[in-house]
Amino acid sequence: MSLPALFREALAPAADLVFPPRCPLCGAAIGAQNGLCPECWSSLALPGGPCCTLCQRPIDVPGAGEEVLCAPCMAAPPRHDGVAAGTLYNDASRDLVLAFKHGGRIALAQLMAGLIAARLPPLEGEWQFVPVPLHRWRLWRRGYNQAALLARALAGRTGKAVLVDGLIRTRATPTLGGLGRAERKKALAGAIAVSPARADRIRGARIVLVDDVLTSGATSDVCVAALRRAGADKILIACFARVPE
């Protein structure tokens, strides 16, 4: 166990005494700081089979095997090498995302990263976790990049590297909520690039692209395209919640 982890474990009883553990969704008393109550755990929708091998989109096809592709991936094969989603987007996962992203509940990063890590394939060899970037003005207003916090937590759990500034926002973009896929793609065109200072770290690398929510895939598509142009070898997408289509 690392020194920071030992330090946190030693201080945990005192922290629990001052701040009794509460479920971040309903407020019920729980046994540890990084968890949910049994009822809220059961309200999360966890991905399961059958689902698309490439994008993890649920497939409602009786008798579908383990190696199956969804219609969109067959029609237009994605440029990434797979998706690992901790949960499927529903009311419970939405509330966690909102508390984490806009409510300042940054301690939720460990809980959310644990669910994502459970869905990751074996990461053999050298991999780097790279978060979807925020524009500097949005980062300044929010105070943190939620994707970067998840990337750091995942790196700590897996022992892999993290490159928090591997990707940059070259310009500000509007809020994408409520926009369709085509509108999102237009808004993001040319807005994300590999940081010139990190180009050598991306070339030939194996990358896990990290975000909190995967909606239409427009943002991840732009990130993947930038990473491919920079010569990334393999790219997995990891998110906390995947929005079923």
C-alpha positions in Angstrom: 0.0 0.0 0.0 1.3 3.5 -0.9 2.2 6.1 1.7 -0.7 8.4 0.9 -3.1 5.4 1.1 -1.7 4.4 4.5 -2.1 8.0 5.7 -5.7 8.1 4.6 -6.4 4.8 6.3 -4.9 6.0 9.5 -7.0 9.2 9.5 -10.2 7.5 8.5 -11.6 6.8 12.0 -11.1 10.4 13.0 -12.7 11.7 9.8 -15.7 9.3 10.3 -16.1 10.7 13.8 -16.1 14.3 12.7 -18.0 13.6 9.4 -20.2 10.5 9.8 -20.4 8.6 6.5 -23.6 9.4 4.6 -24.9 8.1 1.3 -24.3 10.9 -1.2 -27.6 10.1 -2.9 -30.2 9.8 -0.1 -28.2 10.9 3.0 -28.7 7.6 4.9 -25.9 6.5 7.3 -23.4 4.1 5.7 -20.3 2.2 6.8 -17.6 4.1 4.8 -17.1 7.5 3.2 -16.7 6.2 -0.4 -19.9 4.2 -0.9 -23.7 4.2 -1.2 -26.5 2.7 0.9 -27.8 -0.7 -0.2 -30.9 0.8 -1.7 -29.0 3.4 -3.7 -26.5 0.8 -4.9 -29.4 -1.3 -6.2 -30.8 1.8 -8.1 -27.7 2.0 -10.3 -28.0 0.3 -13.6 -24.8 -1.7 -14.3 -23.9 -2.7 -17.8 -24.4 -6.4 -18.6 -24.7 -8.6 -21.6 -25.6 -8.8 -24.3 -23.9 -5.6 -25.5 -21.8 -4.4 -28.4 -18.2 -5.6 -28.2 -16.9 -2.2 -29.4 -19.1 0.4 -27.8 -20.9 -1.5 -25.0 -24.3 -0.3 -26.3 -26.9 -2.7 -24.8 -28.3 -5.1 -27.5 -31.8 -6.5 -27.0 -31.3 -9.5 -29.2 -32.3 -12.9 -27.8 -29.4 -15.4 -28.0 -26.8 -12.8 -28.8 -23.3 -14.2 -28.1 -20.3 -12.5 -26.4 -18.8 -11.3 -29.7 -21.5 -9.2 -31.2 -21.6 -5.7 -32.8 -24.4 -3.2 -32.8 -25.9 -1.9 -36.1 -24.2 1.6 -35.7 -20.7 0.0 -35.2 -21.2 -2.3 -38.2 -22.3 0.6 -40.4 -19.5 2.9 -39.3 -16.8 1.1 -37.3 -15.5 3.5 -34.5 -11.9 4.7 -34.4 -11.6 3.7 -30.8 -10.8 0.2 -29.5 -13.7 -0.2 -27.0 -15.8 1.4 -24.3 -15.8 0.7 -20.6 -18.7 2.3 -18.8 -19.2 1.9 -15.0 -23.0 2.4 -15.2 -25.8 3.0 -17.6 -27.2 6.5 -17.3 -30.4 6.7 -15.2 -31.7 8.8 -12.4 -29.2 7.5 -9.8 -26.1 7.9 -12.0 -27.3 11.3 -13.1 -27.6 12.5 -9.5 -24.1 11.3 -8.8 -22.7 13.0 -11.9 -24.5 16.3 -11.0 -23.2 16.2 -7.4 -19.7 15.4 -8.7 -19.6 17.8 -11.6 -21.5 20.8 -10.4 -22.0 20.2 -6.7 -18.3 20.1 -5.7 -18.5 16.6 -4.4 -15.0 15.7 -5.7 -14.7 12.8 -3.2 -17.1 10.9 -5.4 -14.2 10.4 -7.8 -13.0 7.3 -5.9 -16.5 5.7 -5.9 -17.1 6.4 -9.6 -13.6 5.3 -10.6 -14.1 2.0 -8.8 -17.1 1.3 -10.9 -15.3 2.2 -14.1 -12.2 0.1 -13.2 -14.4 -2.9 -12.7 -15.4 -2.7 -16.4 -11.9 -2.1 -17.9 -10.2 -4.9 -19.8 -6.8 -6.0 -18.6 -4.4 -3.2 -19.3 -1.3 -5.1 -20.2 1.9 -3.1 -20.9 2.1 0.7 -20.6 -1.1 2.7 -20.7 -1.9 6.3 -19.9 -5.2 7.8 -18.7 -6.0 11.0 -20.5 -9.1 13.1 -19.5 -11.4 14.9 -21.9 -10.2 18.5 -21.4 -12.1 21.6 -20.2 -11.5 25.0 -21.7 -9.5 27.2 -19.4 -12.4 29.5 -18.7 -14.7 26.7 -17.7 -12.0 25.1 -15.6 -11.5 28.5 -13.9 -15.2 28.8 -13.1 -15.7 25.2 -11.9 -12.4 24.9 -10.1 -11.6 21.4 -11.4 -12.0 19.1 -14.3 -14.1 16.2 -13.3 -12.7 13.9 -16.0 -9.1 14.7 -14.7 -10.1 13.7 -11.2 -11.5 10.4 -12.5 -8.3 9.8 -14.6 -6.2 10.3 -11.5 -8.3 8.0 -9.4 -8.2 5.3 -12.2 -4.4 5.7 -12.5 -4.1 5.2 -8.8 -6.2 2.0 -8.9 -4.5 0.5 -11.8 -0.9 1.6 -11.3 -0.8 3.2 -14.8 0.3 6.7 -15.8 -2.0 9.7 -16.1 -1.5 12.6 -18.5 -3.9 15.2 -17.4 -2.9 17.7 -20.0 -2.5 15.4 -23.0 -5.5 17.0 -24.7 -6.4 20.7 -24.7 -9.4 22.8 -25.7 -8.3 25.2 -28.3 -11.5 27.3 -28.0 -14.5 27.5 -25.8 -17.6 25.6 -26.8 -21.3 26.0 -25.8 -22.9 23.6 -23.3 -23.8 20.5 -25.3 -26.9 19.5 -23.2 -30.0 19.4 -25.4 -28.1 19.4 -28.7 -28.4 16.5 -31.2 -25.4 14.5 -32.4 -25.0 16.6 -35.6 -25.2 19.9 -33.6 -22.7 18.6 -31.0 -20.3 17.6 -33.8 -20.5 21.0 -35.4 -20.0 22.8 -32.0 -16.9 20.7 -31.3 -15.2 20.9 -34.7 -11.6 21.9 -34.2 -12.1 22.5 -30.5 -9.9 19.7 -29.1 -6.3 18.9 -29.9 -3.3 17.1 -28.5 -1.1 19.4 -26.5 2.1 20.2 -28.5 4.1 19.8 -25.3 2.7 16.2 -24.8 2.9 15.0 -28.5 5.9 12.7 -27.8 3.9 11.1 -24.9 1.0 10.4 -27.2 2.8 9.1 -30.2 2.7 5.3 -30.2 1.0 5.2 -26.8 -1.9 3.2 -25.4 -4.5 5.7 -24.2 -7.6 5.4 -21.9 -9.7 8.4 -22.7 -11.7 9.3 -19.5 -14.9 11.3 -19.1 -17.8 11.3 -16.7 -20.7 10.7 -19.2 -20.7 9.3 -22.7 -23.8 10.7 -24.5 -23.8 10.8 -28.2 -20.1 10.1 -28.5 -19.5 13.5 -30.3 -16.9 14.7 -27.7 -15.1 11.4 -27.5 -15.1 11.1 -31.3 -13.3 14.5 -31.6 -10.8 13.4 -28.8 -10.1 10.1 -30.5 -9.6 11.8 -33.8 -7.0 14.1 -32.3 -5.2 11.3 -30.6 -5.2 9.2 -33.8 -3.7 12.2 -35.7 -1.0 12.4 -33.0 -0.1 8.7 -33.6 -1.8 7.0 -30.6 -1.6 3.2 -30.9 -4.7 2.1 -29.0 -7.5 4.1 -27.5 -10.1 2.9 -25.0 -12.9 5.1 -23.7 -13.7 4.9 -20.0 -16.7 6.7 -18.6 -18.8 6.6 -15.4 -22.2 6.6 -17.2 -23.2 5.6 -20.7 -26.4 7.0 -22.0 -28.3 4.2 -23.8 -29.6 5.2 -27.2 
